[in-house]
Amino acid sequence: MRDLSCSCVGRRGLTKLPLLLGETKVRLLSLQHNLITRLDALTMQGLARLVFLDLYDNQLDQIGGLESLDNLRVLLVGKNR
């Protein structure tokens, strides 16, 4: 397992959030400028330390599965559907 605290995967043409199981130390996740259409609880599992989530400029029309992110303080969702 890698020791990541920041994961930046913007501008990759992603249509869904990549599974980050095992990446328990991620605190910042940037997914801006992709084509992600939805979030669900399965993709958020294991991200208990996440503080900053950037979903700016995707294709989201609804967001779910964030209930388990107790440490989340910043959520950027502008320029979505």
C-alpha positions in Angstrom: 0.0 0.0 0.0 1.3 3.4 -0.9 1.3 6.3 1.5 -0.9 8.9 -0.2 -2.3 11.9 1.4 -3.2 13.7 -1.9 -4.6 12.1 -5.0 -5.1 14.3 -8.0 -6.7 12.7 -11.0 -8.2 15.6 -12.9 -8.6 15.9 -16.7 -8.5 12.1 -17.3 -11.9 11.6 -18.9 -13.1 9.5 -15.9 -16.8 8.6 -16.1 -16.9 7.2 -12.6 -14.9 7.6 -9.4 -12.0 5.2 -9.2 -12.1 2.7 -6.3 -9.6 3.8 -3.7 -9.9 0.9 -1.4 -6.9 0.6 0.8 -5.9 4.2 0.4 -6.8 5.1 3.9 -4.5 8.1 4.3 -6.0 10.2 1.4 -6.9 13.6 2.8 -7.3 15.5 -0.5 -9.0 14.1 -3.6 -9.2 16.2 -6.7 -11.3 14.9 -9.5 -12.0 18.1 -11.4 -12.6 18.4 -15.1 -13.7 14.7 -15.7 -17.0 13.2 -16.8 -18.1 11.6 -13.5 -21.9 11.1 -13.4 -22.5 9.8 -9.9 -21.0 9.0 -6.5 -22.1 6.1 -4.3 -21.2 4.8 -0.9 -19.0 2.0 -2.3 -16.6 4.4 -3.9 -16.3 6.4 -0.7 -15.5 3.5 1.5 -12.1 3.7 3.2 -11.7 7.4 2.8 -12.4 8.2 6.4 -9.6 10.8 6.6 -10.8 12.7 3.5 -10.9 16.5 4.3 -11.1 18.0 0.8 -13.1 16.7 -2.2 -13.0 18.5 -5.5 -15.6 17.4 -8.0 -15.7 20.7 -10.0 -16.7 20.5 -13.7 -18.1 16.9 -14.0 -21.5 15.6 -15.1 -22.9 15.0 -11.6 -26.7 15.4 -11.2 -26.9 14.0 -7.7 -24.5 13.2 -4.9 -24.8 10.4 -2.4 -22.6 8.3 -0.2 -20.9 11.2 1.6 -22.4 10.3 5.0 -19.4 8.2 6.1 -16.9 11.1 5.4 -16.9 12.5 9.0 -13.7 14.6 8.4 -14.9 16.2 5.1 -14.7 20.0 5.4 -14.5 21.2 1.8 -16.7 19.9 -1.0 -16.4 21.6 -4.4 -19.2 20.7 -6.8 -19.6 23.8 -9.1 -20.1 23.4 -12.8 -22.0 20.1 -12.7 -25.6 19.3 -13.9 
